């Protein structure tokens, strides 16, 4: 697969993964634990698929099959990195919602 196709694949997969993360955070806010778990699994699957595509590109390059650097490829890599970072932060935020939900429901805050 050429760099342009991999770039679009990375952007698509990472973008979809990010959307699932944001949806999971929204579901955590209302206490829907089952849906949160489903969305996190879906997000991880998409992110893993994107990571595999990125790894394929690096393997190609390590074999001497260099790819042309482009703004599109840089954007694709950036999108994936931001999604990975967002995943870490959003999962922490989801845990916080879980910790604070009982307090909010009691009206103590």
N, C-alpha and C positions, 0 to 999 in steps of 0.2 A: 504494500500500500504506500502511495507517495505521501510526502509531508503535508500537502494541502488536504488530502482526505483525512489523514490522521488528525490534523489541526481541527477540522470541522467535527470529527468524531469526539475529540477531547472536549471541545466547547459544548457540544450537545450533551454528552454524558455528565460532565461536571455541572453544567447548568441545571439539568434535571435533578441531579443529586442535591444541589443547593436548594432547589425548590422544595424537595421532600424534607430537607432539614428545617426550613422555615415553617412548613406546614406542621411538622412534628412539634416545633416550639409553640405554635398557636394551639395545638391540641393539648399540650402540657399545661398551658395557661388555664384551660377549662377543666383539667383533670382527667382527660381521656387517655388513661395509661395504655390500654390495649392498642389504640390507634397510633399512639406515639411509638410503641415498640415496632409495629408494622412498618411505619414510615422510616424509622431508623434502619431497619433491615433493608428496605428498598433503596434507601440512600447509599448505604454501604455497598450494596451490589453494583449500583451504577458507578460509584467512585472506584471500586476495584476494577471494573471493566475499563474505565478511563485510564487507570494506572497501568493496566496491562498494555493498552495501546501505546502509552508513553514509553513503557519498557521496550516494546517492539521497535520503536523509533531509535532508542538508545542502542539496542542490539545491532540494528542495521548500521548505525554509525560506527560501532566498535568493530564491525566487519570491514570497515573501509568504504562502505556505501554512504558517503556523506550526503546529507540533505541540505537543501538551500534554506538558509535562515530567512525568515520573513516576519513581518509585523504580525501576520496571522498566527504563525507558530508561537511567537512570543506571547501573544494574547491567549492562545490556547493553554500554554504552560501556566500563565498567570491565573487563568480561570480555575484550573485544577488546583493550584497551590492555595488559592483563596478558599476554595471549597473544602480542602483538607483542614485548613485553619478554622473555618467556620464550623466544621463538624466537631472539632475539639471544644470550641467555645459554646456552641449550642447544646452539646450534650451536658456540659457543666451547668448551663442555665436550666435545662430540663430537670436536672437533679435538684437545683435550688427551688424550682417550683414545687417539686415533690416534698421538700422539707418545709416550705412555708405554707402549703395548702391547708394543713390542719389548723394552723394559727389563723389564717385568713377566714376559714369557715367558722371558727369560734368567734370571730369579730374582735380579736384581741389587738389587732393593728388597725 
